[in-house]
Amino acid sequence: MGDEDLIKIHYHTNVPWRVLEYAASLGDIYDVVVENMQRQEDGLQG
C-alpha cells in the first residue's frame, strides 16, 4: 500500500526552515513536526 506521489522524510538540521522552504517548492507539505533536540536533551519540552 502506498502512493507514488507521497514520501515521508525524517531529518536532523539546525536550520529546519530551509528544508521546509525547499520541500514547499516541490509540492504540498503537511503533518510537519519540528522538535528542538537540544531542549529535549536538557530535559525540557521539545
PDB file of all heavy atoms in Angstrom:
ATOM      1  N   MET A   1       0.851  -1.177   0.000  1.00  0.00           N
ATOM      2  CA  MET A   1       0.000   0.000   0.000  1.00  0.00           C
ATOM      3  C   MET A   1       0.888   1.229   0.000  1.00  0.00           C
ATOM      4  O   MET A   1       1.958   1.239   0.576  1.00  0.00           O
ATOM      5  CB  MET A   1      -0.896  -0.011   1.237  1.00  0.00           C
ATOM      6  CG  MET A   1      -1.813   1.188   1.294  1.00  0.00           C
ATOM      7  SD  MET A   1      -3.214   0.963   2.389  1.00  0.00           S
ATOM      8  CE  MET A   1      -4.351   0.257   1.235  1.00  0.00           C
ATOM      9  N   GLY A   2       0.457   2.278  -0.650  1.00  0.00           N
ATOM     10  CA  GLY A   2       1.239   3.497  -0.702  1.00  0.00           C
ATOM     11  C   GLY A   2       0.746   4.400  -1.797  1.00  0.00           C
ATOM     12  O   GLY A   2      -0.290   4.175  -2.390  1.00  0.00           O
ATOM     13  N   ASP A   3       1.520   5.405  -2.055  1.00  0.00           N
ATOM     14  CA  ASP A   3       1.170   6.397  -3.054  1.00  0.00           C
ATOM     15  C   ASP A   3       2.458   6.786  -3.769  1.00  0.00           C
ATOM     16  O   ASP A   3       3.444   7.163  -3.132  1.00  0.00           O
ATOM     17  CB  ASP A   3       0.541   7.606  -2.360  1.00  0.00           C
ATOM     18  CG  ASP A   3       0.029   8.649  -3.322  1.00  0.00           C
ATOM     19  OD1 ASP A   3       0.640   8.842  -4.393  1.00  0.00           O
ATOM     20  OD2 ASP A   3      -0.974   9.284  -3.007  1.00  0.00           O
ATOM     21  N   GLU A   4       2.452   6.706  -5.088  1.00  0.00           N
ATOM     22  CA  GLU A   4       3.653   7.031  -5.854  1.00  0.00           C
ATOM     23  C   GLU A   4       4.083   8.483  -5.705  1.00  0.00           C
ATOM     24  O   GLU A   4       5.230   8.825  -5.963  1.00  0.00           O
ATOM     25  CB  GLU A   4       3.421   6.714  -7.331  1.00  0.00           C
ATOM     26  CG  GLU A   4       3.280   5.243  -7.624  1.00  0.00           C
ATOM     27  CD  GLU A   4       3.064   4.990  -9.104  1.00  0.00           C
ATOM     28  OE1 GLU A   4       3.239   5.910  -9.919  1.00  0.00           O
ATOM     29  OE2 GLU A   4       2.720   3.849  -9.436  1.00  0.00           O
ATOM     30  N   ASP A   5       3.162   9.353  -5.288  1.00  0.00           N
ATOM     31  CA  ASP A   5       3.464  10.774  -5.179  1.00  0.00           C
ATOM     32  C   ASP A   5       3.671  11.236  -3.748  1.00  0.00           C
ATOM     33  O   ASP A   5       3.805  12.430  -3.497  1.00  0.00           O
ATOM     34  CB  ASP A   5       2.321  11.586  -5.795  1.00  0.00           C
ATOM     35  CG  ASP A   5       2.150  11.300  -7.273  1.00  0.00           C
ATOM     36  OD1 ASP A   5       3.168  11.119  -7.958  1.00  0.00           O
ATOM     37  OD2 ASP A   5       0.997  11.243  -7.743  1.00  0.00           O
ATOM     38  N   LEU A   6       3.710  10.329  -2.803  1.00  0.00           N
ATOM     39  CA  LEU A   6       3.808  10.690  -1.396  1.00  0.00           C
ATOM     40  C   LEU A   6       5.093  10.126  -0.804  1.00  0.00           C
ATOM     41  O   LEU A   6       5.427   8.957  -1.022  1.00  0.00           O
ATOM     42  CB  LEU A   6       2.609  10.119  -0.626  1.00  0.00           C
ATOM     43  CG  LEU A   6       2.540  10.394   0.869  1.00  0.00           C
ATOM     44  CD1 LEU A   6       2.322  11.884   1.115  1.00  0.00           C
ATOM     45  CD2 LEU A   6       1.403   9.599   1.485  1.00  0.00           C
ATOM     46  N   ILE A   7       5.826  10.967  -0.088  1.00  0.00           N
ATOM     47  CA  ILE A   7       7.021  10.498   0.610  1.00  0.00           C
ATOM     48  C   ILE A   7       6.993  11.001   2.045  1.00  0.00           C
ATOM     49  O   ILE A   7       6.345  11.990   2.358  1.00  0.00           O
ATOM     50  CB  ILE A   7       8.334  10.946  -0.072  1.00  0.00           C
ATOM     51  CG1 ILE A   7       8.477  12.470  -0.052  1.00  0.00           C
ATOM     52  CG2 ILE A   7       8.429  10.404  -1.470  1.00  0.00           C
ATOM     53  CD1 ILE A   7       9.857  12.950  -0.462  1.00  0.00           C
ATOM     54  N   LYS A   8       7.693  10.300   2.900  1.00  0.00           N
ATOM     55  CA  LYS A   8       7.858  10.718   4.289  1.00  0.00           C
ATOM     56  C   LYS A   8       9.347  10.886   4.512  1.00  0.00           C
ATOM     57  O   LYS A   8      10.144  10.023   4.130  1.00  0.00           O
ATOM     58  CB  LYS A   8       7.295   9.658   5.230  1.00  0.00           C
ATOM     59  CG  LYS A   8       7.431  10.022   6.685  1.00  0.00           C
ATOM     60  CD  LYS A   8       6.797   8.974   7.581  1.00  0.00           C
ATOM     61  CE  LYS A   8       6.922   9.374   9.031  1.00  0.00           C
ATOM     62  NZ  LYS A   8       6.215   8.432   9.901  1.00  0.00           N
ATOM     63  N   ILE A   9       9.724  12.007   5.114  1.00  0.00           N
ATOM     64  CA  ILE A   9      11.142  12.234   5.377  1.00  0.00           C
ATOM     65  C   ILE A   9      11.356  12.520   6.858  1.00  0.00           C
ATOM     66  O   ILE A   9      10.460  12.976   7.557  1.00  0.00           O
ATOM     67  CB  ILE A   9      11.729  13.373   4.523  1.00  0.00           C
ATOM     68  CG1 ILE A   9      11.048  14.707   4.834  1.00  0.00           C
ATOM     69  CG2 ILE A   9      11.624  13.054   3.048  1.00  0.00           C
ATOM     70  CD1 ILE A   9      11.728  15.892   4.184  1.00  0.00           C
ATOM     71  N   HIS A  10      12.550  12.222   7.300  1.00  0.00           N
ATOM     72  CA  HIS A  10      12.986  12.491   8.675  1.00  0.00           C
ATOM     73  C   HIS A  10      14.399  13.044   8.545  1.00  0.00           C
ATOM     74  O   HIS A  10      15.239  12.458   7.874  1.00  0.00           O
ATOM     75  CB  HIS A  10      12.987  11.185   9.478  1.00  0.00           C
ATOM     76  CG  HIS A  10      13.534  11.350  10.855  1.00  0.00           C
ATOM     77  ND1 HIS A  10      12.740  11.334  11.967  1.00  0.00           N
ATOM     78  CD2 HIS A  10      14.800  11.531  11.307  1.00  0.00           C
ATOM     79  CE1 HIS A  10      13.489  11.494  13.038  1.00  0.00           C
ATOM     80  NE2 HIS A  10      14.744  11.618  12.658  1.00  0.00           N
ATOM     81  N   TYR A  11      14.646  14.175   9.162  1.00  0.00           N
ATOM     82  CA  TYR A  11      15.977  14.783   9.033  1.00  0.00           C
ATOM     83  C   TYR A  11      16.351  15.500  10.321  1.00  0.00           C
ATOM     84  O   TYR A  11      15.495  15.836  11.135  1.00  0.00           O
ATOM     85  CB  TYR A  11      16.021  15.751   7.844  1.00  0.00           C
ATOM     86  CG  TYR A  11      15.005  16.865   7.952  1.00  0.00           C
ATOM     87  CD1 TYR A  11      15.320  18.056   8.583  1.00  0.00           C
ATOM     88  CD2 TYR A  11      13.720  16.711   7.448  1.00  0.00           C
ATOM     89  CE1 TYR A  11      14.393  19.069   8.716  1.00  0.00           C
ATOM     90  CE2 TYR A  11      12.781  17.724   7.574  1.00  0.00           C
ATOM     91  CZ  TYR A  11      13.124  18.889   8.209  1.00  0.00           C
ATOM     92  OH  TYR A  11      12.191  19.878   8.342  1.00  0.00           O
ATOM     93  N   HIS A  12      17.624  15.715  10.481  1.00  0.00           N
ATOM     94  CA  HIS A  12      18.171  16.489  11.599  1.00  0.00           C
ATOM     95  C   HIS A  12      18.916  17.666  11.006  1.00  0.00           C
ATOM     96  O   HIS A  12      19.763  17.486  10.142  1.00  0.00           O
ATOM     97  CB  HIS A  12      19.138  15.631  12.427  1.00  0.00           C
ATOM     98  CG  HIS A  12      18.469  14.526  13.150  1.00  0.00           C
ATOM     99  ND1 HIS A  12      18.323  14.512  14.514  1.00  0.00           N
ATOM    100  CD2 HIS A  12      17.871  13.390  12.707  1.00  0.00           C
ATOM    101  CE1 HIS A  12      17.677  13.419  14.872  1.00  0.00           C
ATOM    102  NE2 HIS A  12      17.392  12.723  13.787  1.00  0.00           N
ATOM    103  N   THR A  13      18.588  18.867  11.471  1.00  0.00           N
ATOM    104  CA  THR A  13      19.227  20.069  10.947  1.00  0.00           C
ATOM    105  C   THR A  13      19.122  21.194  11.967  1.00  0.00           C
ATOM    106  O   THR A  13      18.226  21.192  12.813  1.00  0.00           O
ATOM    107  CB  THR A  13      18.587  20.507   9.618  1.00  0.00           C
ATOM    108  OG1 THR A  13      19.242  21.690   9.146  1.00  0.00           O
ATOM    109  CG2 THR A  13      17.102  20.791   9.765  1.00  0.00           C
ATOM    110  N   ASN A  14      20.018  22.121  11.881  1.00  0.00           N
ATOM    111  CA  ASN A  14      19.949  23.322  12.711  1.00  0.00           C
ATOM    112  C   ASN A  14      19.148  24.433  12.031  1.00  0.00           C
ATOM    113  O   ASN A  14      18.928  25.482  12.632  1.00  0.00           O
ATOM    114  CB  ASN A  14      21.355  23.834  13.038  1.00  0.00           C
ATOM    115  CG  ASN A  14      22.086  22.898  13.977  1.00  0.00           C
ATOM    116  OD1 ASN A  14      21.481  22.257  14.824  1.00  0.00           O
ATOM    117  ND2 ASN A  14      23.388  22.818  13.817  1.00  0.00           N
ATOM    118  N   VAL A  15      18.752  24.204  10.783  1.00  0.00           N
ATOM    119  CA  VAL A  15      18.003  25.211  10.020  1.00  0.00           C
ATOM    120  C   VAL A  15      16.768  24.561   9.366  1.00  0.00           C
ATOM    121  O   VAL A  15      16.688  24.440   8.156  1.00  0.00           O
ATOM    122  CB  VAL A  15      18.902  25.895   8.969  1.00  0.00           C
ATOM    123  CG1 VAL A  15      19.884  26.848   9.618  1.00  0.00           C
ATOM    124  CG2 VAL A  15      19.630  24.876   8.128  1.00  0.00           C
ATOM    125  N   PRO A  16      15.787  24.149  10.176  1.00  0.00           N
ATOM    126  CA  PRO A  16      14.636  23.429   9.613  1.00  0.00           C
ATOM    127  C   PRO A  16      13.842  24.249   8.610  1.00  0.00           C
ATOM    128  O   PRO A  16      13.256  23.692   7.681  1.00  0.00           O
ATOM    129  CB  PRO A  16      13.793  23.084  10.838  1.00  0.00           C
ATOM    130  CG  PRO A  16      14.226  24.028  11.903  1.00  0.00           C
ATOM    131  CD  PRO A  16      15.667  24.320  11.621  1.00  0.00           C
ATOM    132  N   TRP A  17      13.820  25.572   8.735  1.00  0.00           N
ATOM    133  CA  TRP A  17      13.051  26.395   7.802  1.00  0.00           C
ATOM    134  C   TRP A  17      13.578  26.276   6.385  1.00  0.00           C
ATOM    135  O   TRP A  17      12.821  26.348   5.442  1.00  0.00           O
ATOM    136  CB  TRP A  17      13.035  27.859   8.259  1.00  0.00           C
ATOM    137  CG  TRP A  17      14.401  28.423   8.479  1.00  0.00           C
ATOM    138  CD1 TRP A  17      15.178  29.075   7.557  1.00  0.00           C
ATOM    139  CD2 TRP A  17      15.162  28.365   9.685  1.00  0.00           C
ATOM    140  NE1 TRP A  17      16.384  29.419   8.115  1.00  0.00           N
ATOM    141  CE2 TRP A  17      16.404  29.002   9.437  1.00  0.00           C
ATOM    142  CE3 TRP A  17      14.929  27.847  10.951  1.00  0.00           C
ATOM    143  CZ2 TRP A  17      17.397  29.127  10.395  1.00  0.00           C
ATOM    144  CZ3 TRP A  17      15.928  27.975  11.905  1.00  0.00           C
ATOM    145  CH2 TRP A  17      17.139  28.609  11.632  1.00  0.00           C
ATOM    146  N   ARG A  18      14.878  26.056   6.231  1.00  0.00           N
ATOM    147  CA  ARG A  18      15.441  25.895   4.879  1.00  0.00           C
ATOM    148  C   ARG A  18      14.934  24.606   4.238  1.00  0.00           C
ATOM    149  O   ARG A  18      14.601  24.589   3.054  1.00  0.00           O
ATOM    150  CB  ARG A  18      16.956  25.900   4.917  1.00  0.00           C
ATOM    151  CG  ARG A  18      17.533  27.253   5.196  1.00  0.00           C
ATOM    152  CD  ARG A  18      19.020  27.250   5.024  1.00  0.00           C
ATOM    153  NE  ARG A  18      19.573  28.533   5.424  1.00  0.00           N
ATOM    154  CZ  ARG A  18      20.839  28.713   5.742  1.00  0.00           C
ATOM    155  NH1 ARG A  18      21.678  27.703   5.718  1.00  0.00           N
ATOM    156  NH2 ARG A  18      21.261  29.898   6.095  1.00  0.00           N
ATOM    157  N   VAL A  19      14.894  23.538   5.013  1.00  0.00           N
ATOM    158  CA  VAL A  19      14.390  22.267   4.487  1.00  0.00           C
ATOM    159  C   VAL A  19      12.915  22.403   4.135  1.00  0.00           C
ATOM    160  O   VAL A  19      12.465  21.934   3.089  1.00  0.00           O
ATOM    161  CB  VAL A  19      14.612  21.125   5.496  1.00  0.00           C
ATOM    162  CG1 VAL A  19      14.036  19.822   4.976  1.00  0.00           C
ATOM    163  CG2 VAL A  19      16.098  20.967   5.798  1.00  0.00           C
ATOM    164  N   LEU A  20      12.138  23.074   4.990  1.00  0.00           N
ATOM    165  CA  LEU A  20      10.714  23.259   4.731  1.00  0.00           C
ATOM    166  C   LEU A  20      10.486  24.140   3.501  1.00  0.00           C
ATOM    167  O   LEU A  20       9.588  23.865   2.700  1.00  0.00           O
ATOM    168  CB  LEU A  20      10.024  23.845   5.956  1.00  0.00           C
ATOM    169  CG  LEU A  20      10.002  22.926   7.179  1.00  0.00           C
ATOM    170  CD1 LEU A  20       9.468  23.666   8.393  1.00  0.00           C
ATOM    171  CD2 LEU A  20       9.187  21.681   6.899  1.00  0.00           C
ATOM    172  N   GLU A  21      11.280  25.191   3.339  1.00  0.00           N
ATOM    173  CA  GLU A  21      11.156  26.039   2.150  1.00  0.00           C
ATOM    174  C   GLU A  21      11.430  25.232   0.881  1.00  0.00           C
ATOM    175  O   GLU A  21      10.705  25.345  -0.106  1.00  0.00           O
ATOM    176  CB  GLU A  21      12.119  27.218   2.223  1.00  0.00           C
ATOM    177  CG  GLU A  21      11.706  28.294   3.192  1.00  0.00           C
ATOM    178  CD  GLU A  21      12.743  29.399   3.333  1.00  0.00           C
ATOM    179  OE1 GLU A  21      13.906  29.219   2.925  1.00  0.00           O
ATOM    180  OE2 GLU A  21      12.358  30.449   3.862  1.00  0.00           O
ATOM    181  N   TYR A  22      12.470  24.412   0.921  1.00  0.00           N
ATOM    182  CA  TYR A  22      12.789  23.586  -0.247  1.00  0.00           C
ATOM    183  C   TYR A  22      11.671  22.591  -0.530  1.00  0.00           C
ATOM    184  O   TYR A  22      11.226  22.452  -1.677  1.00  0.00           O
ATOM    185  CB  TYR A  22      14.118  22.855  -0.036  1.00  0.00           C
ATOM    186  CG  TYR A  22      14.432  21.912  -1.169  1.00  0.00           C
ATOM    187  CD1 TYR A  22      14.791  22.421  -2.415  1.00  0.00           C
ATOM    188  CD2 TYR A  22      14.343  20.541  -1.008  1.00  0.00           C
ATOM    189  CE1 TYR A  22      15.061  21.572  -3.475  1.00  0.00           C
ATOM    190  CE2 TYR A  22      14.613  19.683  -2.064  1.00  0.00           C
ATOM    191  CZ  TYR A  22      14.971  20.202  -3.297  1.00  0.00           C
ATOM    192  OH  TYR A  22      15.222  19.359  -4.338  1.00  0.00           O
ATOM    193  N   ALA A  23      11.193  21.905   0.506  1.00  0.00           N
ATOM    194  CA  ALA A  23      10.119  20.930   0.320  1.00  0.00           C
ATOM    195  C   ALA A  23       8.869  21.606  -0.239  1.00  0.00           C
ATOM    196  O   ALA A  23       8.218  21.066  -1.140  1.00  0.00           O
ATOM    197  CB  ALA A  23       9.805  20.233   1.641  1.00  0.00           C
ATOM    198  N   ALA A  24       8.541  22.787   0.255  1.00  0.00           N
ATOM    199  CA  ALA A  24       7.370  23.510  -0.229  1.00  0.00           C
ATOM    200  C   ALA A  24       7.529  23.910  -1.694  1.00  0.00           C
ATOM    201  O   ALA A  24       6.539  23.998  -2.421  1.00  0.00           O
ATOM    202  CB  ALA A  24       7.116  24.734   0.639  1.00  0.00           C
ATOM    203  N   SER A  25       8.760  24.129  -2.133  1.00  0.00           N
ATOM    204  CA  SER A  25       8.984  24.480  -3.540  1.00  0.00           C
ATOM    205  C   SER A  25       8.720  23.298  -4.462  1.00  0.00           C
ATOM    206  O   SER A  25       8.503  23.478  -5.664  1.00  0.00           O
ATOM    207  CB  SER A  25      10.412  24.997  -3.748  1.00  0.00           C
ATOM    208  OG  SER A  25      11.360  23.936  -3.763  1.00  0.00           O
ATOM    209  N   LEU A  26       8.716  22.076  -3.900  1.00  0.00           N
ATOM    210  CA  LEU A  26       8.496  20.868  -4.692  1.00  0.00           C
ATOM    211  C   LEU A  26       7.033  20.441  -4.735  1.00  0.00           C
ATOM    212  O   LEU A  26       6.629  19.689  -5.619  1.00  0.00           O
ATOM    213  CB  LEU A  26       9.335  19.714  -4.139  1.00  0.00           C
ATOM    214  CG  LEU A  26      10.845  19.932  -4.130  1.00  0.00           C
ATOM    215  CD1 LEU A  26      11.537  18.773  -3.444  1.00  0.00           C
ATOM    216  CD2 LEU A  26      11.365  20.123  -5.545  1.00  0.00           C
ATOM    217  N   GLY A  27       6.259  20.882  -3.751  1.00  0.00           N
ATOM    218  CA  GLY A  27       4.852  20.492  -3.699  1.00  0.00           C
ATOM    219  C   GLY A  27       4.277  20.768  -2.330  1.00  0.00           C
ATOM    220  O   GLY A  27       4.872  21.452  -1.509  1.00  0.00           O
ATOM    221  N   ASP A  28       3.098  20.220  -2.100  1.00  0.00           N
ATOM    222  CA  ASP A  28       2.418  20.416  -0.820  1.00  0.00           C
ATOM    223  C   ASP A  28       3.114  19.641   0.287  1.00  0.00           C
ATOM    224  O   ASP A  28       3.565  18.516   0.071  1.00  0.00           O
ATOM    225  CB  ASP A  28       0.971  19.943  -0.905  1.00  0.00           C
ATOM    226  CG  ASP A  28       0.148  20.772  -1.875  1.00  0.00           C
ATOM    227  OD1 ASP A  28       0.479  21.950  -2.063  1.00  0.00           O
ATOM    228  OD2 ASP A  28      -0.830  20.235  -2.424  1.00  0.00           O
ATOM    229  N   ILE A  29       3.192  20.250   1.457  1.00  0.00           N
ATOM    230  CA  ILE A  29       3.711  19.551   2.630  1.00  0.00           C
ATOM    231  C   ILE A  29       2.666  19.625   3.734  1.00  0.00           C
ATOM    232  O   ILE A  29       1.906  20.590   3.815  1.00  0.00           O
ATOM    233  CB  ILE A  29       5.069  20.123   3.113  1.00  0.00           C
ATOM    234  CG1 ILE A  29       4.960  21.605   3.454  1.00  0.00           C
ATOM    235  CG2 ILE A  29       6.152  19.897   2.074  1.00  0.00           C
ATOM    236  CD1 ILE A  29       6.222  22.187   4.076  1.00  0.00           C
ATOM    237  N   TYR A  30       2.612  18.590   4.558  1.00  0.00           N
ATOM    238  CA  TYR A  30       1.671  18.580   5.667  1.00  0.00           C
ATOM    239  C   TYR A  30       2.166  17.630   6.743  1.00  0.00           C
ATOM    240  O   TYR A  30       3.113  16.884   6.531  1.00  0.00           O
ATOM    241  CB  TYR A  30       0.261  18.208   5.202  1.00  0.00           C
ATOM    242  CG  TYR A  30       0.146  16.852   4.550  1.00  0.00           C
ATOM    243  CD1 TYR A  30      -0.213  15.740   5.298  1.00  0.00           C
ATOM    244  CD2 TYR A  30       0.393  16.683   3.206  1.00  0.00           C
ATOM    245  CE1 TYR A  30      -0.310  14.492   4.716  1.00  0.00           C
ATOM    246  CE2 TYR A  30       0.300  15.436   2.614  1.00  0.00           C
ATOM    247  CZ  TYR A  30      -0.063  14.350   3.369  1.00  0.00           C
ATOM    248  OH  TYR A  30      -0.154  13.110   2.783  1.00  0.00           O
ATOM    249  N   ASP A  31       1.525  17.710   7.887  1.00  0.00           N
ATOM    250  CA  ASP A  31       1.910  16.922   9.065  1.00  0.00           C
ATOM    251  C   ASP A  31       3.370  17.178   9.443  1.00  0.00           C
ATOM    252  O   ASP A  31       4.150  16.254   9.645  1.00  0.00           O
ATOM    253  CB  ASP A  31       1.671  15.425   8.853  1.00  0.00           C
ATOM    254  CG  ASP A  31       0.205  15.080   8.766  1.00  0.00           C
ATOM    255  OD1 ASP A  31      -0.620  15.837   9.311  1.00  0.00           O
ATOM    256  OD2 ASP A  31      -0.123  14.050   8.156  1.00  0.00           O
ATOM    257  N   VAL A  32       3.744  18.441   9.534  1.00  0.00           N
ATOM    258  CA  VAL A  32       5.118  18.834   9.850  1.00  0.00           C
ATOM    259  C   VAL A  32       5.302  18.873  11.364  1.00  0.00           C
ATOM    260  O   VAL A  32       4.485  19.441  12.083  1.00  0.00           O
ATOM    261  CB  VAL A  32       5.436  20.222   9.251  1.00  0.00           C
ATOM    262  CG1 VAL A  32       6.828  20.673   9.661  1.00  0.00           C
ATOM    263  CG2 VAL A  32       5.287  20.192   7.742  1.00  0.00           C
ATOM    264  N   VAL A  33       6.383  18.261  11.828  1.00  0.00           N
ATOM    265  CA  VAL A  33       6.754  18.304  13.236  1.00  0.00           C
ATOM    266  C   VAL A  33       8.202  18.766  13.308  1.00  0.00           C
ATOM    267  O   VAL A  33       9.075  18.170  12.689  1.00  0.00           O
ATOM    268  CB  VAL A  33       6.611  16.916  13.914  1.00  0.00           C
ATOM    269  CG1 VAL A  33       7.105  16.972  15.350  1.00  0.00           C
ATOM    270  CG2 VAL A  33       5.183  16.421  13.836  1.00  0.00           C
ATOM    271  N   VAL A  34       8.435  19.833  14.056  1.00  0.00           N
ATOM    272  CA  VAL A  34       9.796  20.337  14.274  1.00  0.00           C
ATOM    273  C   VAL A  34      10.041  20.301  15.770  1.00  0.00           C
ATOM    274  O   VAL A  34       9.285  20.889  16.543  1.00  0.00           O
ATOM    275  CB  VAL A  34       9.972  21.770  13.733  1.00  0.00           C
ATOM    276  CG1 VAL A  34      11.368  22.286  14.050  1.00  0.00           C
ATOM    277  CG2 VAL A  34       9.689  21.830  12.239  1.00  0.00           C
ATOM    278  N   GLU A  35      11.072  19.593  16.178  1.00  0.00           N
ATOM    279  CA  GLU A  35      11.396  19.484  17.593  1.00  0.00           C
ATOM    280  C   GLU A  35      12.811  19.973  17.843  1.00  0.00           C
ATOM    281  O   GLU A  35      13.706  19.749  17.031  1.00  0.00           O
ATOM    282  CB  GLU A  35      11.262  18.033  18.061  1.00  0.00           C
ATOM    283  CG  GLU A  35       9.842  17.527  17.984  1.00  0.00           C
ATOM    284  CD  GLU A  35       9.708  16.091  18.457  1.00  0.00           C
ATOM    285  OE1 GLU A  35      10.735  15.406  18.614  1.00  0.00           O
ATOM    286  OE2 GLU A  35       8.571  15.663  18.666  1.00  0.00           O
ATOM    287  N   ASN A  36      12.999  20.633  18.956  1.00  0.00           N
ATOM    288  CA  ASN A  36      14.303  21.128  19.352  1.00  0.00           C
ATOM    289  C   ASN A  36      14.989  20.028  20.168  1.00  0.00           C
ATOM    290  O   ASN A  36      14.666  19.809  21.330  1.00  0.00           O
ATOM    291  CB  ASN A  36      14.153  22.407  20.178  1.00  0.00           C
ATOM    292  CG  ASN A  36      15.481  23.030  20.522  1.00  0.00           C
ATOM    293  OD1 ASN A  36      16.432  22.333  20.857  1.00  0.00           O
ATOM    294  ND2 ASN A  36      15.533  24.349  20.462  1.00  0.00           N
ATOM    295  N   MET A  37      15.918  19.331  19.551  1.00  0.00           N
ATOM    296  CA  MET A  37      16.571  18.190  20.192  1.00  0.00           C
ATOM    297  C   MET A  37      17.445  18.621  21.370  1.00  0.00           C
ATOM    298  O   MET A  37      17.608  17.870  22.329  1.00  0.00           O
ATOM    299  CB  MET A  37      17.394  17.404  19.167  1.00  0.00           C
ATOM    300  CG  MET A  37      16.561  16.891  17.994  1.00  0.00           C
ATOM    301  SD  MET A  37      15.122  15.918  18.494  1.00  0.00           S
ATOM    302  CE  MET A  37      15.909  14.442  19.048  1.00  0.00           C
ATOM    303  N   GLN A  38      18.013  19.824  21.319  1.00  0.00           N
ATOM    304  CA  GLN A  38      18.828  20.302  22.435  1.00  0.00           C
ATOM    305  C   GLN A  38      17.967  20.477  23.667  1.00  0.00           C
ATOM    306  O   GLN A  38      18.352  20.111  24.767  1.00  0.00           O
ATOM    307  CB  GLN A  38      19.529  21.615  22.081  1.00  0.00           C
ATOM    308  CG  GLN A  38      20.463  22.108  23.170  1.00  0.00           C
ATOM    309  CD  GLN A  38      21.602  21.138  23.444  1.00  0.00           C
ATOM    310  OE1 GLN A  38      22.299  20.731  22.513  1.00  0.00           O
ATOM    311  NE2 GLN A  38      21.787  20.740  24.685  1.00  0.00           N
ATOM    312  N   ARG A  39      16.763  21.033  23.501  1.00  0.00           N
ATOM    313  CA  ARG A  39      15.844  21.187  24.639  1.00  0.00           C
ATOM    314  C   ARG A  39      15.467  19.824  25.203  1.00  0.00           C
ATOM    315  O   ARG A  39      15.386  19.654  26.417  1.00  0.00           O
ATOM    316  CB  ARG A  39      14.595  21.958  24.215  1.00  0.00           C
ATOM    317  CG  ARG A  39      14.841  23.442  24.035  1.00  0.00           C
ATOM    318  CD  ARG A  39      13.563  24.185  23.668  1.00  0.00           C
ATOM    319  NE  ARG A  39      12.477  23.963  24.600  1.00  0.00           N
ATOM    320  CZ  ARG A  39      12.280  24.665  25.725  1.00  0.00           C
ATOM    321  NH1 ARG A  39      13.112  25.632  26.039  1.00  0.00           N
ATOM    322  NH2 ARG A  39      11.262  24.411  26.513  1.00  0.00           N
ATOM    323  N   GLN A  40      15.231  18.855  24.336  1.00  0.00           N
ATOM    324  CA  GLN A  40      14.876  17.526  24.804  1.00  0.00           C
ATOM    325  C   GLN A  40      16.030  16.925  25.605  1.00  0.00           C
ATOM    326  O   GLN A  40      15.819  16.302  26.647  1.00  0.00           O
ATOM    327  CB  GLN A  40      14.510  16.617  23.630  1.00  0.00           C
ATOM    328  CG  GLN A  40      13.176  16.941  23.035  1.00  0.00           C
ATOM    329  CD  GLN A  40      12.768  15.975  21.935  1.00  0.00           C
ATOM    330  OE1 GLN A  40      13.305  14.882  21.845  1.00  0.00           O
ATOM    331  NE2 GLN A  40      11.822  16.383  21.114  1.00  0.00           N
ATOM    332  N   GLU A  41      17.238  17.106  25.110  1.00  0.00           N
ATOM    333  CA  GLU A  41      18.410  16.583  25.820  1.00  0.00           C
ATOM    334  C   GLU A  41      18.559  17.246  27.193  1.00  0.00           C
ATOM    335  O   GLU A  41      18.997  16.614  28.151  1.00  0.00           O
ATOM    336  CB  GLU A  41      19.670  16.815  24.990  1.00  0.00           C
ATOM    337  CG  GLU A  41      20.900  16.190  25.615  1.00  0.00           C
ATOM    338  CD  GLU A  41      22.109  16.292  24.706  1.00  0.00           C
ATOM    339  OE1 GLU A  41      21.997  15.982  23.506  1.00  0.00           O
ATOM    340  OE2 GLU A  41      23.170  16.679  25.225  1.00  0.00           O
ATOM    341  N   ASP A  42      18.170  18.511  27.271  1.00  0.00           N
ATOM    342  CA  ASP A  42      18.239  19.233  28.542  1.00  0.00           C
ATOM    343  C   ASP A  42      17.075  18.921  29.464  1.00  0.00           C
ATOM    344  O   ASP A  42      16.952  19.523  30.531  1.00  0.00           O
ATOM    345  CB  ASP A  42      18.283  20.749  28.265  1.00  0.00           C
ATOM    346  CG  ASP A  42      19.554  21.179  27.562  1.00  0.00           C
ATOM    347  OD1 ASP A  42      20.549  20.433  27.577  1.00  0.00           O
ATOM    348  OD2 ASP A  42      19.547  22.274  26.966  1.00  0.00           O
ATOM    349  N   GLY A  43      16.192  18.006  29.045  1.00  0.00           N
ATOM    350  CA  GLY A  43      15.067  17.586  29.891  1.00  0.00           C
ATOM    351  C   GLY A  43      13.857  18.477  29.786  1.00  0.00           C
ATOM    352  O   GLY A  43      12.954  18.402  30.625  1.00  0.00           O
ATOM    353  N   LEU A  44      13.814  19.331  28.763  1.00  0.00           N
ATOM    354  CA  LEU A  44      12.692  20.248  28.569  1.00  0.00           C
ATOM    355  C   LEU A  44      11.804  19.741  27.424  1.00  0.00           C
ATOM    356  O   LEU A  44      12.166  18.837  26.688  1.00  0.00           O
ATOM    357  CB  LEU A  44      13.210  21.638  28.239  1.00  0.00           C
ATOM    358  CG  LEU A  44      14.162  22.246  29.257  1.00  0.00           C
ATOM    359  CD1 LEU A  44      14.801  23.515  28.712  1.00  0.00           C
ATOM    360  CD2 LEU A  44      13.442  22.515  30.564  1.00  0.00           C
ATOM    361  N   GLN A  45      10.636  20.357  27.280  1.00  0.00           N
ATOM    362  CA  GLN A  45       9.745  20.008  26.192  1.00  0.00           C
ATOM    363  C   GLN A  45      10.389  20.381  24.857  1.00  0.00           C
ATOM    364  O   GLN A  45      10.945  21.462  24.722  1.00  0.00           O
ATOM    365  CB  GLN A  45       8.410  20.737  26.352  1.00  0.00           C
ATOM    366  CG  GLN A  45       7.343  20.359  25.354  1.00  0.00           C
ATOM    367  CD  GLN A  45       6.821  18.946  25.565  1.00  0.00           C
ATOM    368  OE1 GLN A  45       6.895  18.398  26.654  1.00  0.00           O
ATOM    369  NE2 GLN A  45       6.316  18.354  24.516  1.00  0.00           N
ATOM    370  N   GLY A  46      10.332  19.478  23.850  1.00  0.00           N
ATOM    371  CA  GLY A  46      10.934  19.699  22.533  1.00  0.00           C
ATOM    372  C   GLY A  46      10.306  20.803  21.790  1.00  0.00           C
ATOM    373  O   GLY A  46      10.769  21.421  20.930  1.00  0.00           O
TER     374      GLY A  46
END
